[in-house]
Amino acid sequence: MFDRRDPAQTPTPEELGRYINNPLWEDFCAHMEKTYGVRPRFEFSKCGMEYGWNAKFKKGGRALCTVCPREGWFTAMVVVGRREKPAFEEAIPSFCPEIRQLYQDTAEGNGQKWLMIDLEDRDGRYEDAKRIVGLRVS
């Protein structure tokens, strides 16, 4: 059984999928691979806030997003940096209310906002998370 907090036990994609146990995870991975040609890479985080195994999607050395697995759902951490900020703020009226509120409530540091988007259903947050990742690629 996969233990998210065991640094000696690197998960396989299948183990992480069973741990998350939500079809949205497979859909998200398929979207990232089809759209950007990236697959998740597993990295162990010793950060106190998100200690444990995470899945990172990177393209050309640039992080597109980091996924923090949960039992039954996952959190996508997407950074809105200086490069993405103008496009994001122009598009903000088209985002769902939860994403607009999250952006407003997230503190800015070094010109960036680290959005932690909880994903458990195919709702506006899910579609918006994919759009925000797209801003990082553009």
C-alpha positions in Angstrom: 0.0 0.0 0.0 1.3 3.4 -0.9 2.2 5.7 2.0 2.3 9.3 0.8 4.6 10.3 3.7 7.3 7.5 3.2 10.2 9.1 1.3 11.7 5.6 0.6 8.6 4.5 -1.3 8.4 6.2 -4.7 4.8 5.8 -6.0 3.9 4.5 -9.4 1.3 6.3 -11.4 -1.1 3.4 -10.7 -0.5 3.6 -6.9 -1.0 7.4 -6.9 -4.2 6.9 -8.9 -5.5 4.3 -6.4 -4.6 6.6 -3.5 -6.5 9.6 -5.1 -9.3 7.3 -6.2 -11.0 9.9 -8.3 -11.5 9.6 -12.1 -10.7 13.3 -12.3 -7.0 12.5 -11.7 -6.8 10.3 -14.8 -8.6 12.9 -16.8 -6.2 15.6 -15.6 -3.2 13.5 -16.5 -4.6 12.7 -19.9 -5.2 16.4 -20.5 -1.7 17.4 -19.5 -0.2 14.7 -21.7 -2.4 15.4 -24.7 -2.2 19.2 -24.5 1.4 19.8 -23.3 3.1 16.4 -23.8 4.0 16.1 -20.1 3.5 13.3 -17.6 3.7 13.5 -13.8 7.0 13.2 -12.2 7.0 12.2 -8.6 9.0 14.3 -6.1 9.1 14.1 -2.3 8.5 17.4 -0.6 9.8 18.0 2.9 7.9 21.3 3.1 5.9 21.3 6.4 2.7 22.5 4.6 2.7 19.7 2.0 5.1 17.0 3.3 5.1 13.9 1.2 4.9 12.7 -2.3 3.7 15.1 -5.0 3.3 14.9 -8.7 4.9 17.7 -10.8 4.1 18.5 -14.3 7.0 20.3 -16.0 7.7 21.4 -19.5 11.2 22.6 -20.5 12.3 22.8 -16.9 9.3 25.1 -16.1 6.8 23.9 -13.5 3.3 24.0 -15.0 1.7 22.7 -11.8 2.2 20.5 -8.8 -0.4 18.0 -7.6 -0.8 17.2 -3.9 -2.7 13.9 -3.7 -5.5 13.4 -1.2 -7.7 10.4 -0.5 -10.6 10.9 -2.9 -9.4 14.2 -4.5 -6.3 16.3 -5.2 -5.0 19.8 -4.9 -3.5 21.5 -8.0 -1.0 24.2 -7.0 -0.6 26.6 -9.9 1.6 29.7 -9.7 0.4 32.9 -11.2 3.7 34.7 -11.7 4.7 38.0 -13.1 4.6 36.6 -16.7 1.0 35.2 -16.3 -0.4 38.0 -14.1 -1.6 40.3 -16.9 -3.3 37.6 -18.9 -4.8 36.1 -15.7 -6.2 39.4 -14.5 -7.6 40.1 -17.9 -9.4 36.7 -17.9 -10.4 36.8 -14.2 -14.1 37.8 -14.9 -14.5 34.6 -16.9 -13.3 32.4 -14.0 -15.8 30.7 -11.6 -16.5 32.6 -8.3 -14.4 30.1 -6.3 -11.3 30.8 -8.4 -11.9 34.6 -8.3 -12.2 34.4 -4.5 -9.1 32.2 -4.1 -7.1 34.6 -6.2 -8.3 37.6 -4.1 -7.6 35.7 -0.8 -4.1 34.4 -1.8 -1.2 36.6 -0.5 1.3 37.7 -3.1 5.0 37.0 -2.6 7.8 38.0 -4.9 5.2 39.0 -7.5 3.6 35.6 -7.5 0.4 34.0 -6.1 0.5 30.3 -5.4 -3.1 29.1 -6.0 -4.0 25.9 -4.2 -7.0 24.6 -6.1 -8.9 21.7 -4.5 -10.3 19.4 -7.2 -12.8 16.7 -6.5 -15.5 17.3 -9.1 -15.7 18.2 -12.8 -16.9 21.8 -12.0 -15.8 25.3 -12.8 -12.7 25.0 -10.6 -11.5 22.0 -12.6 -11.9 23.7 -15.9 -10.4 26.9 -14.6 -7.4 25.1 -13.2 -6.6 23.7 -16.6 -7.0 27.2 -18.1 -4.6 28.7 -15.6 -2.0 26.0 -16.4 -2.4 27.1 -20.1 -1.5 30.6 -19.1 1.8 29.3 -17.7 2.6 27.6 -21.1 1.7 30.6 -23.2 
